[in-house]
Amino acid sequence: QVGSGFFRFSLVVILLCELGAGSQVASVPRAVRAPRLAMEVDPWAFAQPMTMFDNVGMVAPLHPHHLDGLLTRRLAETNVTKDDFSIARACHKELDEIVKQLGPGWRARPFGSLCNGFAIHGSDMDVTCCCDADDGTQPTALQVLEQIHALLEQHKDFKIVEVIKAAMVPILKVNFRQVLDVDLSFKNTGPLPNTQLLRAYSELDSHARELVLMVKLWAKAAGVCGAPNGHLSAYSFTLMALYFLQVEPRVRMPCLNTELFTGESIPKEAKEAKAQWSCKLGPAVLLFRFFVFFSQEFRWGREVVSPRVGARLQAMDPTFEALRGRMEERLHIEDPFQLSRNLHCVL
C-alpha cells in the first residue's frame, strides 16, 4: 500500500517528467514512475492544494490550478503545428491526384489522429484509396495497391518505405518529402465513421481533448502503448479516456449516437451537444481522477469500456452479446463500430 501523499507526489512526477518527454523517463526513480493499482486514496484528494519542492529546495504550495498551467504548457509543446497541417494537406492533395488516375469516383480519404483531433506533433498520416461508385466490379485491394505502388514510384515527393500485402488490410508505407510518414490502405472505409466520431468528441470541449492527449502521452512515455509490442493501442487509451469522461459523475460528457456517424459529415446531434455541455474540471484533476477511476473504481474483468453505450454495464449485459471474449476475466474494450471486436486481443 502507498500513502495518498506519495501517490499525489508520484502523479506530479509522472505529469512533469513523462508527458511529452519520453526521453526523460529513465531519469525518474522507478518507484514513482507509475501509479500502483492497489492504492486506497481519497478520490478527490488532488482537488486540494498540495506541496512540492521548488527549484531551490524549499517546499512550495502547488494548487491544481498551478498544475493546470504546467500541463497546458507541456501540451502546447506537443501540439500539431501549422506546418504539420500544411504538409499533411499537401500530401493529401498529391495523393488524391494520383488516386484519381484509377478512374471516375476514386479518391484518397485521410483518417486517423491527424483528422480526429487527437494528434500530436510527429503523428503519421493514414489515408485510404476508395471509390465512391464501387459496384463490385472494381479491382481488389491488392490490385489497387499494385497500381498505386507503380504510380508512386514515379513521383518525386514520395518514397516507398514498405509494402505489406499479407495483412488483413494491405498497407503501403510511404514517406512524403522526407518529413511525413504515411500509411496508405485500399478500399478500407471502416475507419472513416470512427474518425468522424472521435473528431466530434474532440470538439466538444478543450479539457476533454486535453485529457485524451495526456493519457496517450503518458502511456507512450511509460512504455505501455503499442499493439505490436503486446500493449494496448493508442486508440484503446483514447476510448478509455472518453469512457471515463462519460461516466465520471462530475463530468458526464454526452454519449454520441454512433449510428449517426457515416463518415461523411458531423451529425447535427454532435453540434447540439457541443452547445449544451462543457467540462468544469481542469486538466490536472481530470487526469488524477482518470488514474483513480481505473485503479480503484473500474470493475476489471467484468465492466466494459464502451463509449458507444456511455454507461457502466457489466460484460454479461445483453448489450455486449456480440463482444468476443466478454466472459473472460480480463480488460474489455468495445470498438464502437465493430461490436464484436474486443480491443484486449492485443494483450
Backbone torsions as a table, in degrees:
resi	resn	phi	psi	omega
1	GLN	NA	143.9	-179.1
2	VAL	-122.2	134.5	-179.0
3	GLY	-65.7	155.3	-177.0
4	SER	-63.9	-34.5	179.2
5	GLY	-63.3	-42.8	178.7
6	PHE	-66.7	-38.3	179.4
7	PHE	-62.1	-43.6	-178.3
8	ARG	-66.5	-40.8	177.2
9	PHE	-64.8	-40.4	179.2
10	SER	-60.4	-41.0	-179.5
11	LEU	-62.9	-41.7	178.0
12	VAL	-59.7	-43.5	178.6
13	VAL	-61.2	-43.9	178.7
14	ILE	-58.9	-47.8	-175.8
15	LEU	-64.1	-46.9	-173.0
16	LEU	-80.5	-27.1	-175.8
17	CYS	-100.3	-23.0	-174.3
18	GLU	-106.7	-38.1	-174.9
19	LEU	-61.7	115.3	177.7
20	GLY	70.1	12.6	-177.8
21	ALA	-142.5	57.8	-175.6
22	GLY	-58.0	-28.6	-177.3
23	SER	-68.1	-16.0	-177.6
24	GLN	-93.1	-6.0	-174.0
25	VAL	-58.8	-38.4	-176.0
26	ALA	-62.1	-23.2	-177.9
27	SER	-85.2	-6.8	-179.4
28	VAL	-90.0	130.5	178.5
29	PRO	-52.8	136.6	-175.4
30	ARG	-56.9	-32.4	-176.3
31	ALA	-65.4	-20.6	-176.5
32	VAL	-118.6	20.2	-176.3
33	ARG	-89.2	-12.0	178.7
34	ALA	-160.2	146.1	176.4
35	PRO	-67.4	141.8	178.3
36	ARG	-90.8	152.1	-172.7
37	LEU	-79.2	-17.9	-172.5
38	ALA	-93.3	16.2	-174.6
39	MET	-77.9	152.3	170.0
40	GLU	-122.8	99.9	-178.9
41	VAL	-127.7	159.6	175.2
42	ASP	-65.3	117.2	-175.6
43	PRO	-59.3	-19.6	-179.1
44	TRP	-117.2	16.5	-179.4
45	ALA	-60.1	-32.7	-175.3
46	PHE	-72.0	-10.5	179.2
47	ALA	-77.4	-5.6	179.0
48	GLN	-102.6	155.6	177.3
49	PRO	-58.7	148.2	178.8
50	MET	-135.0	176.1	-179.7
51	THR	-118.0	152.8	178.5
52	MET	-155.0	147.0	178.6
53	PHE	-66.3	129.1	176.6
54	ASP	-86.1	-171.8	-171.8
55	ASN	-76.4	-1.1	176.0
56	VAL	-115.0	11.5	174.7
57	GLY	88.8	1.5	178.9
58	MET	-90.4	154.3	177.1
59	VAL	-83.3	122.3	-176.9
60	ALA	-121.6	144.8	178.4
61	PRO	-68.5	141.8	178.2
62	LEU	-131.3	110.9	-179.2
63	HIS	-94.4	150.4	177.2
64	PRO	-51.9	-32.8	178.8
65	HIS	-64.0	-35.5	177.5
66	HIS	-66.5	-42.3	-180.0
67	LEU	-67.2	-32.6	174.9
68	ASP	-55.4	-44.5	-179.7
69	GLY	-64.1	-41.8	179.0
70	LEU	-63.6	-42.8	179.9
71	LEU	-66.7	-40.7	179.8
72	THR	-61.8	-40.6	178.8
73	ARG	-68.4	-38.6	178.0
74	ARG	-63.5	-42.2	178.4
75	LEU	-65.1	-36.4	179.4
76	ALA	-60.0	-32.3	179.4
77	GLU	-68.9	-22.0	-177.0
78	THR	-103.2	-1.5	-176.8
79	ASN	-62.2	148.5	172.1
80	VAL	-67.6	131.3	-175.6
81	THR	-90.1	169.4	175.5
82	LYS	-61.1	-37.5	178.3
83	ASP	-63.8	-38.8	177.6
84	ASP	-58.7	-47.9	-179.2
85	PHE	-67.4	-36.3	179.1
86	SER	-62.2	-44.1	177.9
87	ILE	-64.5	-42.4	-179.2
88	ALA	-63.0	-41.7	179.3
89	ARG	-65.2	-42.3	179.0
90	ALA	-62.4	-41.5	178.8
91	CYS	-62.7	-46.7	179.7
92	HIS	-60.7	-42.1	-179.3
93	LYS	-61.4	-44.6	-178.5
94	GLU	-69.8	-39.3	177.2
95	LEU	-63.8	-39.1	-180.0
96	ASP	-62.4	-39.8	178.7
97	GLU	-65.6	-37.4	179.0
98	ILE	-68.0	-46.4	-176.6
99	VAL	-65.2	-33.0	-179.8
100	LYS	-62.5	-18.3	178.6
101	GLN	-69.5	-13.6	178.3
102	LEU	-73.2	-20.0	178.9
103	GLY	137.6	178.1	-179.0
104	PRO	-59.3	138.4	176.2
105	GLY	88.0	-13.1	-179.0
106	TRP	-80.4	139.8	177.3
107	ARG	-156.7	163.6	176.5
108	ALA	-101.1	125.9	-177.7
109	ARG	-121.0	118.0	179.3
110	PRO	-76.6	152.3	175.0
111	PHE	-151.4	-173.5	178.6
112	GLY	86.5	-165.0	-169.0
113	SER	-63.1	-34.1	179.4
114	LEU	-66.5	-17.3	179.6
115	CYS	-107.8	-22.0	-173.4
116	ASN	-92.8	0.4	176.3
117	GLY	91.9	-2.3	-177.7
118	PHE	-114.2	30.0	179.4
119	ALA	-85.4	156.8	171.9
120	ILE	-124.0	166.4	179.4
121	HIS	-57.7	129.4	-179.2
122	GLY	97.3	-2.0	178.4
123	SER	-63.9	144.5	175.7
124	ASP	-82.8	180.0	-175.4
125	MET	-120.2	136.4	176.9
126	ASP	-110.1	131.7	-179.3
127	VAL	-139.2	140.1	173.5
128	THR	-119.1	142.8	176.8
129	CYS	-98.0	120.1	-176.3
130	CYS	-143.8	165.0	-178.7
131	CYS	-118.5	125.6	-179.5
132	ASP	-67.0	-24.2	-176.7
133	ALA	-111.1	43.0	-178.4
134	ASP	-73.7	107.6	-177.5
135	ASP	-103.8	13.2	179.8
136	GLY	95.3	-9.4	179.8
137	THR	-100.0	2.3	-178.8
138	GLN	-75.0	160.5	178.4
139	PRO	-64.1	159.4	177.9
140	THR	-72.1	168.9	179.6
141	ALA	-59.3	-40.7	179.9
142	LEU	-66.4	-37.8	178.0
143	GLN	-66.5	-39.2	177.1
144	VAL	-65.0	-42.1	178.1
145	LEU	-55.2	-46.9	-177.4
146	GLU	-64.3	-38.0	179.0
147	GLN	-67.5	-45.1	-179.9
148	ILE	-67.9	-37.1	177.5
149	HIS	-55.5	-47.0	-178.7
150	ALA	-64.6	-38.6	-179.6
151	LEU	-69.6	-39.1	-178.7
152	LEU	-69.2	-32.0	179.5
153	GLU	-63.1	-21.1	-179.8
154	GLN	-93.9	-2.2	-175.2
155	HIS	-99.3	129.8	-174.9
156	LYS	-70.9	-23.9	-176.0
157	ASP	-86.6	-10.4	-176.5
158	PHE	-116.4	139.8	175.3
159	LYS	-123.9	126.9	178.2
160	ILE	-73.1	124.5	-179.4
161	VAL	-100.1	-44.4	-177.3
162	GLU	-159.5	145.2	175.9
163	VAL	-117.3	121.6	-178.4
164	ILE	-117.0	99.6	-176.9
165	LYS	-96.0	-25.5	-172.5
166	ALA	-82.1	-10.4	-177.4
167	ALA	-71.6	161.8	176.9
168	MET	-57.8	-39.0	174.0
169	VAL	-115.1	104.5	-179.8
170	PRO	-57.5	138.9	-175.4
171	ILE	-129.2	139.7	171.8
172	LEU	-115.3	110.8	180.0
173	LYS	-89.8	124.1	-179.1
174	VAL	-133.1	164.2	175.5
175	ASN	-121.8	135.5	-177.1
176	PHE	-107.3	117.3	176.6
177	ARG	54.1	27.2	177.3
178	GLN	65.0	17.1	-178.9
179	VAL	-129.2	-22.4	-174.8
180	LEU	-128.6	123.1	175.1
181	ASP	-85.8	136.4	-175.8
182	VAL	-129.2	131.1	171.1
183	ASP	-102.0	112.0	-176.1
184	LEU	-103.1	119.8	177.2
185	SER	-113.6	176.3	-170.1
186	PHE	-138.6	126.2	-178.6
187	LYS	54.8	37.9	-176.3
188	ASN	-113.3	75.8	-174.4
189	THR	-90.5	-5.9	-179.3
190	GLY	-55.2	-41.4	-177.9
191	PRO	-71.2	-11.2	-174.8
192	LEU	-65.7	-48.9	175.4
193	PRO	-61.9	-36.6	178.7
194	ASN	-60.7	-46.5	178.3
195	THR	-60.5	-41.3	179.6
196	GLN	-63.6	-41.8	178.8
197	LEU	-63.2	-48.9	-179.6
198	LEU	-63.2	-35.5	177.0
199	ARG	-61.2	-42.6	179.2
200	ALA	-62.2	-41.5	178.0
201	TYR	-66.5	-39.6	-178.6
202	SER	-65.0	-23.5	-177.7
203	GLU	-94.7	-4.8	-179.8
204	LEU	-64.6	-44.4	-177.2
205	ASP	-162.3	141.4	-176.7
206	SER	-64.6	-34.2	-179.5
207	HIS	-68.3	-35.6	177.4
208	ALA	-65.2	-42.6	178.2
209	ARG	-63.1	-40.8	-179.1
210	GLU	-63.3	-37.7	179.6
211	LEU	-62.8	-45.5	179.5
212	VAL	-58.4	-44.7	-179.4
213	LEU	-64.4	-41.8	179.8
214	MET	-63.6	-42.4	179.7
215	VAL	-63.7	-43.5	179.4
216	LYS	-64.5	-41.8	179.8
217	LEU	-66.4	-41.9	178.1
218	TRP	-61.9	-46.7	-177.6
219	ALA	-62.2	-40.7	179.3
220	LYS	-66.5	-45.5	-178.5
221	ALA	-67.8	-32.7	-179.7
222	ALA	-80.7	-5.0	177.6
223	GLY	74.9	28.1	-179.2
224	VAL	-117.5	19.0	-177.1
225	CYS	-125.0	133.3	177.3
226	GLY	135.0	103.2	-178.7
227	ALA	-57.9	-38.5	179.9
228	PRO	-60.7	-22.1	-180.0
229	ASN	-100.8	13.2	177.7
230	GLY	82.1	19.6	178.0
231	HIS	-113.2	167.7	173.9
232	LEU	-62.3	148.6	178.4
233	SER	-78.9	164.8	175.4
234	ALA	-60.2	-33.5	176.9
235	TYR	-61.9	-41.3	178.6
236	SER	-63.4	-43.4	178.2
237	PHE	-64.5	-34.0	175.8
238	THR	-62.0	-46.0	179.1
239	LEU	-64.2	-37.8	178.0
240	MET	-62.5	-42.4	179.9
241	ALA	-66.4	-42.6	179.1
242	LEU	-64.7	-41.2	178.4
243	TYR	-62.1	-45.0	177.2
244	PHE	-56.7	-45.3	-179.2
245	LEU	-62.3	-31.5	179.7
246	GLN	-73.6	-37.9	-172.7
247	VAL	-99.5	-11.3	177.8
248	GLU	-66.5	121.2	-174.0
249	PRO	-56.7	-32.1	-177.6
250	ARG	-91.7	7.2	178.9
251	VAL	-121.8	-60.4	178.2
252	ARG	50.8	55.1	176.0
253	MET	-61.8	138.1	-179.3
254	PRO	-58.9	146.9	175.5
255	CYS	-97.3	113.9	-177.3
256	LEU	-83.4	140.6	-177.8
257	ASN	-72.4	111.7	-176.0
258	THR	-64.8	-25.0	-177.9
259	GLU	-67.3	-17.1	-179.1
260	LEU	-84.6	-8.9	-176.2
261	PHE	-99.3	114.2	-176.3
262	THR	-111.9	-7.2	-178.3
263	GLY	97.4	1.0	-177.0
264	GLU	-101.5	-50.3	-178.5
265	SER	-152.8	157.4	179.3
266	ILE	-70.0	124.6	-178.5
267	PRO	-67.9	159.2	-178.0
268	LYS	-60.0	-35.4	-178.4
269	GLU	-57.6	-41.0	-179.2
270	ALA	-65.8	-39.1	179.3
271	LYS	-67.6	-36.1	177.1
272	GLU	-68.0	-40.0	178.6
273	ALA	-62.7	-38.9	178.8
274	LYS	-62.1	-37.0	-178.9
275	ALA	-75.2	-22.8	-172.9
276	GLN	-103.0	-13.4	-173.6
277	TRP	-129.8	146.0	172.1
278	SER	-147.2	153.5	-179.9
279	CYS	-90.2	124.0	-175.9
280	LYS	-89.9	-13.0	-177.4
281	LEU	-94.6	145.4	179.5
282	GLY	-80.6	170.1	-176.4
283	PRO	-57.8	-40.9	-176.2
284	ALA	-64.4	-48.1	-179.3
285	VAL	-67.1	-38.3	178.4
286	LEU	-60.4	-46.4	-178.2
287	LEU	-67.9	-39.3	176.8
288	PHE	-60.2	-46.8	-179.6
289	ARG	-65.1	-33.7	176.8
290	PHE	-59.5	-46.8	179.7
291	PHE	-65.6	-42.0	179.5
292	VAL	-64.0	-42.0	-178.6
293	PHE	-59.9	-50.5	-175.4
294	PHE	-79.9	-12.9	177.3
295	SER	-97.1	-21.9	-174.1
296	GLN	-128.2	-32.2	-169.8
297	GLU	-105.5	-33.5	-180.0
298	PHE	-65.1	135.1	-177.4
299	ARG	-88.7	85.4	-177.4
300	TRP	-58.9	131.8	178.7
301	GLY	88.8	-14.7	-178.2
302	ARG	-123.9	-40.1	-178.8
303	GLU	-84.2	151.1	-179.7
304	VAL	-113.9	125.9	171.1
305	VAL	-71.5	111.5	-175.0
306	SER	-145.0	91.4	173.4
307	PRO	-62.1	-20.7	176.1
308	ARG	-63.0	-39.0	-177.9
309	VAL	-91.8	-42.4	178.1
310	GLY	68.8	24.9	178.5
311	ALA	-143.7	156.1	-175.3
312	ARG	-85.0	93.2	178.9
313	LEU	-114.5	153.7	178.9
314	GLN	-85.4	158.2	-175.6
315	ALA	-61.1	-28.8	-178.7
316	MET	-76.1	-6.9	179.8
317	ASP	-63.0	140.1	-179.6
318	PRO	-56.9	-21.0	178.2
319	THR	-57.2	-28.9	-175.7
320	PHE	-108.7	26.5	-175.3
321	GLU	-61.7	-24.0	-179.5
322	ALA	-87.8	-11.3	-173.7
323	LEU	-71.2	120.1	-179.3
324	ARG	-67.9	138.8	175.5
325	GLY	69.6	20.2	-173.9
326	ARG	-69.7	-18.7	-179.3
327	MET	-89.8	-4.3	178.4
328	GLU	-77.5	147.2	-179.7
329	GLU	-82.6	74.1	178.8
330	ARG	-153.8	174.8	-179.2
331	LEU	-62.7	135.2	178.3
332	HIS	-119.4	125.6	176.3
333	ILE	-132.3	114.2	-177.4
334	GLU	-87.5	132.1	171.0
335	ASP	-70.7	129.9	-174.5
336	PRO	-67.8	-13.4	179.9
337	PHE	-115.7	-39.6	175.9
338	GLN	-96.6	88.2	-167.6
339	LEU	-67.0	-15.7	176.9
340	SER	-87.2	-12.3	-174.3
341	ARG	-84.5	114.9	176.7
342	ASN	-101.5	115.8	-171.5
343	LEU	-73.4	1.5	174.3
344	HIS	-76.8	-4.3	-173.8
345	CYS	-62.9	-19.1	-178.1
346	VAL	-85.2	-13.5	-175.3
347	LEU	-76.8	NA	NA
